[in-house]
């Protein structure tokens, strides 16, 4: 059953010690806190599992309505999310990540996409795919290839089309109102 107050779980409550000892939460240049490694990690290594309660998307929407910060990881079944806790919940988005997320048999693993040096902040591309149409979900990763949003390229293209259609409908409705006047 989801918590009635997501703020109770934010930041401090999510810092429960889950994950390898070489992963620590510290200041981030991307977004307040981030997950850093104190030891080198080789490409292809499973870094950490993204853990937390599994809830339905409907429960998550109700739980986090009007709450700007979430730690939700959408599962491929399209019906459930993991409400993240532990060090993996502090891995920030980057358009040029050093890790990738992979769902294997319903569990989400963070895997090194390249060799990672001790002291580096861990990141993966969130590739967001849902949310309010007016929500830009801005990206602050600072990568040279930054797309300016945590949404996937496909989702950004879909949103442009939807916004264009919405604009056309508004113009058409305004034209109808004007002609009736």
N, C-alpha and C positions, 0 to 999 in steps of 0.2 A: 504494500500500500504506500503511495507516495507521501512524502512529508507535507504537512500543511503550510509550512513556511520555508520557501527555498532560501531565504536570506540566512537562515540558521545554518545551512550547509555551505554557504559561500566562503571562499578563501580559507579561513581558519578551520572550519569544520571539515573541509575537503582534504586537509593536509595529513590525514591519517597515514601512517607509515605503511604503504603498500608499494612494493617495488624493490629492485636491487639497491644495496647500500651505496653504490657509486652514483646513484641518481639523487640529486638534491634540488630543492626549490629555492630560487634566489631571484634577485632583481633581473628584469628583462628589458632590453632595448626595444622590444616589440610591444609588449603590453604588461605593465606592472610586474607580475611574477612570471617566472618561466621555469622549466625543468632543464637542469644542466647536468652534464656528466663530469665526474672527477677522474675518470679513467678513459683511455682511448677505446673506441668501439669499431670493430671491423665491419665493412660492408657485408650485408646479408645476415648480420646477427640479429636475433630477436632481442629487442631492447627491454620491453616491458609490456604487460597486458593492460588494456584499458578496462578498468573494473568499476563497478558500482551497481546500484539497483537497476533492474530492467523494468521499464514501465512502458505502457502503450503511448503512442503519439498523442492520443486524445488526453490521457492523464498528464503528459508533459505540457501540452498546450494549456490545460487548466491550471497546472501548478505554476507555470512560468508566465502566465498572462501578465503583461505590463511589467515584466522583470527583464531588464536589458541584458543581463549577463547569465548565460547558461553554460553548462558543461555537458551538453547532450551529444551523444554520438549515435547517429542513425544506423540501424541495422539493415541488411539487405532484404529482410522480409517485408520492409516497407510499413510495418505495423508497430515496431518496438524501437526504443532507444535505450542506451545506457546512460544513466544520470551519473556522470563520472565523479570519482573520488580517488584520492591517492596521487602519487607523483605524475602519473600519465595524464591526469586532468589538467595539469599545468603546462603541457606541451602546446606551445603556441603555433599558430598558422604562419606559413611562409609560402610565397609563390616560387621560391627556390629552396625547397626543404632538404634537410639531410636525412630524413626518415620518411617512411610511408606507412600507412595503416592498411592492414589486411585482415578481413574477417575470415576465419577458418573455423568451420563447424560451430558457428554461432558465437565464437569468442573473437575479440578484436585484439590484434597484436600490432605493436609498433616495431618496425624493422628498419635497421640502418640501410639507407639507400646509397650511402657512400661511406668511406672511412671517416670517422668523426674523432677529432682530437679532444683530449682532456680539457675541460673548461668551456667547451662549446655548449651553447643552448640548443636543445633538441627542438626540431620543428617538423611538421608535416603539412601538406596542402589539405586544408579542410574540404575543399571542393563542395561547398554548401550547395544544396539543390532545392531548398524550400524556404519559405518565409514570406512575410508580407511583401507585396509588390513594391511598396514604397521604401522598404528597408534596404539600404545600400550595403550593409555589412562591410564597412570600409576596412581595408587592409593597411597595416602600418609596418609591414615587414622591412621595407626599405631596399628590397632586392632590385637589381637593375631591370629585371623582367616583371616587376610587380604589375598586376592587372588592376590594382586599386580596390579590389573587392575580394572577400573570401569566397564568393560564389564561383563555381566552376565556369569555364569559358562557355560551355554549352548552356548553362543556366543564365548567364549574362545575355547570350544571344536570344534565348527564349523570352527573357524579360523585356528586351528592347522591342520585340514583336508585340508582346502583350501591352506594353505602354503605348506603342504606336496605335494599336487598335482602340485602346481606351480613349486616347486623344481624339481619334477620328469619330468615335461615338459621341463624345462631348461636343465636338464641332457640329456634327450632324444634328444633335438635339438642340443646340443653341440656334442653328439655322432654322429649324422647324418652329421654335418659339418665336423667332423674329418674324417669320413669314405669316404667322397667325395673328400677330399684333397689328 
